[in-house]
Amino acid sequence: MRFAHETLPQRVVFAPGEAPAAVAAEVAALKATKVMLIAAAAEAALADRVGADLPVAVRHDEVVMHVPVDVADRARKAATEGRVDVLVCVGGGSTTGLAKAVALTTGLPIVAVPTTYAGSEATNVWGLTEGEVKTTGVDPWVLPRSVVYDASLMLSLPVEMSVASGLNALAHCVDSMWGPRADPIDRALAGEGIRGLALGLPAVAVDPTGLEGREQTLYGAYLAAVAFASAGSGMHHKICHVLGGMFNLPHAQTHAVVLPHVLAFNAPAAPEAERRIAQGFGSPTAVAGLAALREALDAPRALRDYGMPEDGIPRAVAPILEAVPADNPTPLTEENLTALLRAAWEGSDPA
């Protein structure tokens, strides 16, 4: 074995039912006294609950999918004018992404409180959108200092959104098997993440108010994000970032639709990764395991259902070809990428 693995410095707290006290303790440990509490208007009630014991100086609720640059600029201005010394974000990937955008230019520490399974809270990856172009990067400043996971905060997340968000987490696992910096530790974490998600998501679908399924899904999503932060963004995420930026597609659903097509595309050329993914599912093959899970969850199927125009297929090919890592297991061409995007747009079975 010859590889270099970097473990990101972050404190993670699993505290079911105890988010207010746990978050207050993390803020106190940072010696912070002026909190900027970031949460979308739809998450106001949860933010009130989480922030009950915090010294909140600024409440900010302008959260927009894919973090447009102008939205980020307004949040940065609010943080500066409020002279805050810590950011507490309560919400999904867009909310965490906004906090990261503020941290990127201010250096303020983040305490993240996720309410979906997006996983952004465990990575040092930021993303900003300007026009139709989504730009991503890596910076140590945007990695939250602490993450507080409270499964009880997930109970109000509808099953449909839980499924899409959980499949987004599963995509982190799959990309971590062959990402540009993937190593054996990443693959081990991703394999266990797949196992946790494959156990947790069906339980959430059957009993949305049960904590056990939510906790298993959170556990799997966290491992997925840690693996992804190390392995780097592979073919799947490059496709989804291009499509999301160009057509303003919903993040989680886009990942859920594209994932089976990328897995079927790459698995034959990556036998070791395919075996690990299959083991995580407890299935004879990776493709069959994912298909069975998606069938049980009634997963999203077609990009056209979420607003992608048909003429977007040829428009997306060139930027995706430019973005996908050169060492992707199966070589990517204009022809096979077009076929993959067509199938994902139509909702056809993966080739």
Secondary structure, 3 states (H helix, E strand, C coil): CCCCCCCCCCEEEECCCCHHHHHHHHHHHCCCCCEEEECCHHHHHHHHHHHHHCCEEEEECCCCCCCEHHHHHHHHHHHHHHCCCEEEEEECHHHHHHHHHHHHHHCCCEEEEECCCCCHHHCCEEEEEECCEEEEEECHHHCCCEEEECHHHHCCCCHHHHHHHHHHHHHHHHHHCCCCCCCHHHHHHHHHHHHHHHHHHHHHHHCCCCHHHHHHHHHHHHHHHHHHHHHCCCHHHHHHHHHHHHHCCCHHHHHHHHHHHHHHHHHHHCHHHHHHHHHHHCCCCHHHHHHHHHHHHCCCCCHHHHCCCCCHHHHHHHHHHHHCCCCCCCCCCHHHHHHHHHHHHHCCCCC
